């Protein structure tokens, strides 16, 4: 009886840990995707960003 309960608990724990690892990988991939998108956006608009910051600095 106790062995059966112990097996169920161990299976549930292992399943939870495995799913937790998948979640971490998925969030990591989303983070990398967001970082790449930011780098591309900043690279594309660096001239406009620099001009806007220069104008803000001049107005202060």
N, C-alpha and C positions, 0 to 999 in steps of 0.2 A: 504494500500500500504506500509506504513512505517512498519507496523507489520510484513508483509511478508519479507521485506528486513532485519528487525531485526532478525527474526527467522533464516534466511539463514546465517547471520553473526554469530549468536550464535552457530548454528550447525557446521559451519566450524571451529570456535574457539575450541569447545569441541572436535571435531574430531582430530584437530591438537594436542591438549594437550594430548589426549589419545594415539595417535601415538608416541608422544614424550616420554611418559612414557614407552612404549614398547621398544623403541630404547634404553633407559637407562638400562632397565633390560637385554636386549640382550648384550649390551656392558659390563655390569657387569658380566654376565655369562662367556663371552669370557675372561675377565680379571682374573676371578677365575680359569678358565681352564689353562691359561698361567702360573699363579702363582703355581698351583699344578704341572704342567709339570716342572717348574724350580726347585721346591723343590725336586721332584723325580730325576731329572738329577743331581743336586748338591749332593744329597745323594748317588747316584750311583757312581759318579766320584770324591768323596771327597778325596780319597787317591791320585789319579793322580793330582788333583788340588793342594793339599798340597805339593806334590813333585815338581811340576812345579814352585810354588811360592818359595819354598826353594832354588831351583837351580837358579832362577832369583835373589834372595836376595844374594846368595853366589857370583854370578858373578859381582854384583855391588860392 
